[in-house]
Amino acid sequence: MSNFWWFVIGMLALVSILLRNNLLFLLSLFMLLVGGVALLWTRTCLTAVSYRRRIGAHYLFYGEETDLAIEVINAKPLPLAWLRAEDEMPAKLELDATPLATSHLTGRARLVNLMSLRWYERVTRRYRLRGARRGVWRFGPVEIISGDIFGFGVKREVVENVETVVVYPKLVPLTVLGLPALRPFGDLHMPRRLSEDPLRLTGAREYVIGDSFRHIHWKATAHRQALQTKVFEPSATLPLSIFLNINTFEQRYEGIDTELQEYAICAAASIARWTWENGHPVGLYVNSIAQPGAQRISIRPSSEPDQLLQILEALAQVVNQGRWPIETILQTEAQHLPYGASVVVVTATANAQLRHTCMELRRREMGVTLVTLGEKVGSLGLPGIRQHHIGGREEWDELASLDLA
């Protein structure tokens, strides 16, 4: 109750005493009693009230569903005539036909639950959450609102119950992207020139331009007084490194085409899955950062069991603005790739510098594949480099409407 009502009650009691009116005095006592109960109720209504959010899975594949349970507990002998819980959640995730209230924050919505609780009662509401958009999505905080039974007072409390859900990018077969089903990136099992296994050192040879400085054999160099490079035992399979250009235009002021961006991320994720499922080491490099962490995405090729999930999580976290030109990332990271490795570049743009960099990698006898999207382009005049164009917005719209496992 506001100070005005307490003033009214006091004045009414004073008038009843001056007029010696028993009826007014009893009325003032009744109003004082109601006000005291309302004040006590308002102050203690959220005491021993807890709000819990239980999410069945915090990592979802695109289109996958999981359980979302909201649990409110009133652990005290005082009942609550009404309680309103407003849970902040991402507006782009789907919640089984449950309408969400708007939020003052961009891209956010509120899941509102209105209920009444008896003493020592637990109320649970269950929903189905669907990962309809790639990304890292934050749930919370929660604002709990309650008050007295008369509606005179309201108490609010913010619970910093924050959780995240990661939705991986959409994965499709390579044939759906328009890539050939057989050897889309060349032969990754090369009979004559195999990749080198850095764990199996067999000797040393003279250093040649293009060799990685990480593989210089310093003891042999000191002994022979000339730079020597380590020689490794060949491995059975070649690693494949995916370079994703997150930018969709040459210049930043031109903006971002979010549809082409999602298409490029989907293509990179699908290529990574195909490579990993076929038993080849796979890595990922992106000219952008991942949030949270603000670290550039640089995942070295590996065939570890969790390598694919690590790549998918990085693609889910990637921000929509590239900080570096993709050709700069290619030049930097290619120095650490083994001799004869395969490189796949997924990009919506292919300027002269990128084409020159790809040719430089090809001269180092790396297998280079250029996967372009967006506007149809003719032959880029890159001998020895495979080029696949997977379409633009129309193809992505059709792909996004598909419900694939």
C-alpha positions in Angstrom: 0.0 0.0 0.0 1.2 3.5 -0.8 1.8 6.2 1.8 -1.5 7.9 0.7 -3.6 5.0 2.0 -1.8 5.0 5.3 -2.5 8.7 5.6 -6.2 8.1 4.8 -6.4 5.3 7.5 -4.8 7.6 10.0 -7.1 10.5 9.2 -10.1 8.2 9.4 -9.1 7.0 12.8 -8.5 10.6 14.0 -11.9 11.7 12.8 -13.6 8.7 14.4 -12.0 9.6 17.8 -12.9 13.3 17.5 -16.5 12.5 16.6 -16.6 9.5 19.0 -18.0 7.4 16.1 -17.7 3.7 16.8 -18.5 2.7 13.2 -15.7 4.9 11.7 -13.3 3.7 14.4 -14.1 0.0 13.6 -13.7 0.8 9.9 -10.3 2.4 10.5 -9.2 -0.6 12.6 -10.4 -3.0 9.8 -8.5 -1.0 7.2 -5.4 -0.9 9.4 -5.6 -4.7 9.8 -6.0 -5.2 6.1 -3.1 -2.9 5.4 -0.9 -4.6 7.9 -1.7 -8.1 6.4 -1.1 -6.7 2.9 2.2 -5.2 3.9 3.4 -8.3 5.6 2.3 -10.5 2.8 4.0 -8.3 0.2 7.3 -8.3 2.1 7.4 -12.1 2.5 5.6 -13.3 -0.6 8.9 -14.2 -2.5 10.7 -15.6 0.6 11.5 -19.3 0.1 10.3 -19.1 -3.5 12.6 -20.8 -6.0 12.5 -20.8 -9.8 14.2 -23.6 -11.8 14.7 -24.1 -15.5 15.6 -27.5 -16.7 16.7 -28.0 -20.3 17.0 -31.5 -21.6 20.0 -31.0 -23.9 22.3 -28.0 -24.1 23.6 -29.0 -27.5 21.2 -29.5 -30.4 21.5 -30.4 -34.0 19.6 -28.2 -36.4 15.9 -28.9 -36.1 16.3 -31.2 -33.1 13.9 -30.9 -30.1 14.5 -31.1 -26.4 12.4 -30.7 -23.2 12.2 -27.4 -21.4 10.7 -27.6 -17.9 9.9 -24.6 -15.6 9.5 -25.4 -11.9 8.4 -23.0 -9.3 8.5 -24.0 -5.6 6.8 -22.2 -2.7 8.6 -23.6 0.4 6.8 -21.7 3.1 3.4 -21.9 4.9 2.2 -18.7 3.3 0.2 -19.3 0.1 0.6 -17.1 -3.0 -2.6 -15.9 -4.6 -0.7 -15.1 -7.8 2.8 -15.2 -9.1 4.2 -14.1 -12.5 7.5 -15.4 -13.8 9.0 -13.8 -16.9 11.9 -15.8 -18.3 14.1 -14.1 -20.9 14.8 -16.4 -23.9 15.9 -16.0 -27.6 13.0 -15.0 -29.9 14.4 -17.1 -32.8 14.0 -20.5 -31.1 10.6 -22.2 -31.4 8.6 -23.3 -28.4 5.8 -25.7 -29.3 3.1 -23.2 -30.3 3.4 -21.3 -27.0 3.1 -17.5 -27.6 6.0 -15.5 -26.2 5.7 -11.9 -24.9 7.8 -9.2 -26.5 10.9 -7.9 -24.7 12.6 -4.5 -24.8 15.8 -6.2 -25.8 16.5 -6.8 -29.4 16.2 -10.5 -30.5 14.7 -11.5 -27.1 11.3 -12.6 -25.9 9.8 -13.5 -22.6 8.2 -16.8 -21.6 5.5 -15.7 -19.1 4.0 -18.1 -16.6 1.1 -16.9 -14.3 0.1 -19.2 -11.5 -1.1 -19.5 -7.9 0.7 -21.7 -5.3 -0.6 -23.1 -2.0 1.7 -23.6 0.9 4.7 -25.9 0.2 3.5 -26.5 -3.4 5.5 -27.2 -6.5 4.2 -26.3 -10.0 5.9 -27.6 -13.1 5.2 -26.4 -16.7 6.7 -28.4 -19.6 7.5 -27.3 -23.1 9.2 -28.6 -26.2 12.1 -26.5 -27.5 13.2 -26.8 -31.1 16.6 -25.7 -32.4 15.3 -23.8 -35.5 18.3 -21.4 -35.8 22.0 -22.0 -35.6 23.8 -20.2 -32.8 24.5 -19.9 -29.1 21.4 -18.9 -27.3 21.1 -17.5 -23.8 18.2 -18.2 -21.4 17.7 -15.9 -18.5 17.6 -14.0 -16.3 14.2 -14.4 -14.7 12.0 -11.8 -13.2 9.5 -13.1 -10.5 6.6 -10.9 -9.5 4.1 -11.4 -6.7 2.1 -9.5 -4.1 -0.6 -9.7 -1.5 -4.0 -11.2 -2.0 -5.7 -7.8 -2.1 -3.6 -6.4 -4.9 -2.3 -3.5 -2.9 1.4 -4.3 -3.0 3.8 -5.8 -5.6 7.3 -7.2 -5.1 9.8 -8.0 -7.8 12.9 -10.1 -7.8 15.4 -10.9 -10.6 17.0 -14.3 -10.5 20.3 -14.6 -12.4 19.5 -18.1 -13.7 21.3 -18.0 -17.0 21.9 -21.0 -19.3 23.0 -21.4 -22.9 21.9 -23.8 -25.7 24.1 -24.4 -28.7 22.4 -25.2 -32.0 24.7 -26.7 -34.6 24.5 -25.6 -38.2 22.3 -27.5 -40.6 23.9 -30.6 -42.1 23.0 -32.0 -45.5 24.5 -34.6 -47.9 27.0 -33.1 -50.3 24.8 -34.2 -53.2 22.1 -31.9 -51.9 24.6 -29.0 -52.2 25.2 -30.0 -55.8 28.7 -31.5 -55.2 29.7 -34.7 -56.9 29.0 -37.8 -54.8 32.4 -39.4 -55.9 35.6 -37.7 -54.9 34.2 -34.1 -54.6 37.6 -32.8 -53.4 39.9 -35.1 -55.3 41.6 -38.2 -54.2 42.4 -38.1 -50.5 44.1 -41.5 -50.7 47.1 -40.7 -52.8 49.2 -43.7 -53.8 52.4 -41.9 -54.8 52.5 -38.7 -52.7 51.2 -39.3 -49.2 50.9 -36.8 -46.4 53.5 -36.9 -43.7 52.8 -38.1 -40.2 54.6 -35.7 -37.8 54.7 -38.4 -35.1 56.9 -40.7 -37.3 60.3 -39.1 -37.9 62.4 -41.1 -40.3 65.3 -38.8 -41.2 66.3 -35.4 -42.7 66.8 -33.8 -46.2 67.9 -30.5 -47.5 65.6 -27.6 -46.9 63.6 -26.3 -49.9 61.6 -23.1 -50.2 58.0 -23.7 -48.9 59.0 -26.1 -46.1 57.6 -25.3 -42.7 60.1 -23.8 -40.2 58.4 -26.0 -37.6 59.9 -29.1 -39.3 63.5 -27.9 -39.5 65.9 -30.5 -38.1 68.3 -28.3 -36.0 70.7 -31.1 -35.0 71.2 -32.2 -38.6 71.5 -28.5 -39.6 74.3 -28.0 -37.1 76.0 -31.2 -38.2 75.9 -30.5 -41.9 76.2 -26.7 -41.7 73.1 -26.4 -44.0 69.4 -26.2 -43.3 67.8 -29.6 -43.0 64.1 -30.5 -43.0 62.7 -33.5 -41.1 61.3 -36.3 -43.1 58.3 -38.1 -41.8 56.8 -41.5 -42.5 53.9 -41.2 -44.9 50.4 -41.5 -43.6 47.6 -43.4 -45.3 45.2 -40.4 -45.7 45.5 -36.8 -46.5 44.1 -34.2 -44.1 41.5 -31.8 -45.5 41.3 -28.2 -44.2 38.2 -26.1 -44.7 38.6 -22.3 -45.0 35.3 -20.5 -44.6 34.9 -16.9 -45.7 32.2 -15.5 -43.5 31.9 -12.2 -45.5 29.4 -12.1 -48.4 30.7 -8.9 -50.0 34.1 -7.5 -50.9 33.7 -4.3 -48.8 32.3 -4.1 -45.3 30.2 -1.1 -46.0 28.1 -3.2 -48.5 26.6 -5.0 -45.5 26.0 -8.7 -44.9 23.8 -11.2 -46.8 22.6 -13.3 -43.8 21.0 -16.0 -46.1 24.3 -16.5 -48.1 26.2 -16.5 -44.8 24.1 -19.3 -43.3 24.4 -21.2 -46.6 28.2 -20.9 -46.5 28.2 -22.1 -42.9 25.9 -25.0 -43.7 28.2 -26.0 -46.6 31.3 -25.9 -44.4 29.6 -28.0 -41.7 28.4 -30.5 -44.3 31.8 -30.8 -45.9 33.4 -31.3 -42.4 30.9 -34.1 -41.6 31.5 -35.9 -44.9 35.3 -35.7 -44.4 35.1 -36.9 -40.8 32.7 -39.8 -41.6 35.0 -41.0 -44.4 37.9 -41.3 -42.0 40.0 -38.3 -43.0 41.5 -35.7 -40.7 39.6 -32.5 -41.0 40.2 -28.9 -39.8 38.5 -25.6 -39.9 39.7 -22.0 -40.3 37.4 -19.0 -40.4 38.2 -15.3 -41.0 36.1 -14.4 -38.0 35.9 -14.9 -34.2 33.7 -17.1 -32.0 31.6 -15.8 -29.2 32.0 -16.2 -26.3 35.8 -16.0 -26.1 36.5 -13.6 -29.0 39.1 -16.0 -30.4 39.7 -16.6 -34.1 38.5 -20.0 -35.2 41.5 -22.1 -36.0 41.1 -25.8 -35.6 44.0 -28.0 -36.9 43.1 -31.1 -38.9 42.5 -34.2 -36.8 40.6 -37.4 -36.8 39.8 -37.5 -33.1 36.3 -38.7 -32.1 35.3 -35.3 -30.9 36.7 -33.3 -33.8 33.5 -33.0 -35.7 31.6 -31.7 -32.7 34.3 -29.2 -32.0 34.0 -27.9 -35.6 30.2 -27.7 -35.4 30.3 -25.9 -32.1 32.8 -23.4 -33.5 30.5 -22.8 -36.5 27.6 -22.3 -34.2 29.5 -19.6 -32.3 30.9 -17.7 -35.3 29.9 -14.1 -35.5 28.6 -12.6 -38.7 31.4 -10.2 -39.5 34.8 -11.3 -40.8 37.8 -9.4 -39.4 40.4 -10.6 -41.8 40.5 -11.3 -45.6 40.2 -15.0 -46.2 43.3 -14.9 -48.4 45.3 -13.7 -45.4 44.1 -16.7 -43.3 45.0 -19.0 -46.2 48.5 -17.7 -46.4 49.0 -17.8 -42.7 47.6 -21.3 -42.0 48.9 -23.0 -45.1 52.4 -22.7 -43.7 51.4 -25.2 -41.0 49.7 -27.7 -43.3 51.5 -30.9 -44.3 52.9 -31.3 -47.8 50.2 -32.4 -50.3 47.3 -31.6 -48.0 43.9 -30.8 -49.4 42.3 -27.3 -49.0 38.6 -26.4 -49.5 37.7 -22.7 -49.7 34.0 -21.9 -49.1 33.4 -18.3 -50.2 30.8 -16.0 -51.7 33.5 -13.8 -53.2 36.6 -14.7 -55.2 38.8 -11.6 -55.8 42.1 -11.6 -57.6 44.1 -11.9 -54.3 42.2 -15.0 -53.3 42.7 -16.6 -56.7 46.4 -15.8 -56.6 46.7 -17.4 -53.2 44.9 -20.5 -54.3 47.3 -20.8 -57.3 50.3 -20.5 -54.9 48.9 -23.4 -52.8 48.5 -25.4 -56.0 52.1 -24.8 -57.0 53.0 -26.3 -53.6 51.2 -29.4 -54.8 48.2 -29.0 -52.5 44.8 -30.1 -53.6 42.7 -27.0 -53.8 38.9 -26.9 -54.2 37.0 -23.6 -54.5 33.3 -23.8 -53.4 31.5 -20.6 -54.4 28.0 -19.4 -53.7 25.9 -16.4 -54.5 25.8 -15.0 -58.0 26.8 -17.4 -60.8 30.3 -16.9 -62.0 32.0 -18.4 -65.0 35.3 -20.1 -65.0 37.9 -18.3 -62.9 40.8 -19.5 -65.0 42.5 -21.5 -62.2 44.2 -24.5 -63.8 44.5 -27.5 -61.5 41.9 -26.1 -59.0 38.5 -27.7 -58.7 35.6 -25.2 -58.7 32.0 -26.0 -57.6 29.2 -23.4 -57.5 26.4 -24.4 -55.2 23.9 -21.6 -55.9 22.6 -18.6 -54.0 19.6 -17.5 -52.0 17.0 -19.6 -54.0 19.0 -22.7 -53.3 19.3 -21.8 -49.7 15.6 -21.2 -49.3 14.8 -24.6 -50.8 17.5 -26.2 -48.5 16.2 -24.4 -45.4 12.7 -25.8 -46.0 13.9 -29.4 -46.1 13.5 -31.4 -43.0 16.6 -33.6 -43.0 17.8 -36.0 -40.3 
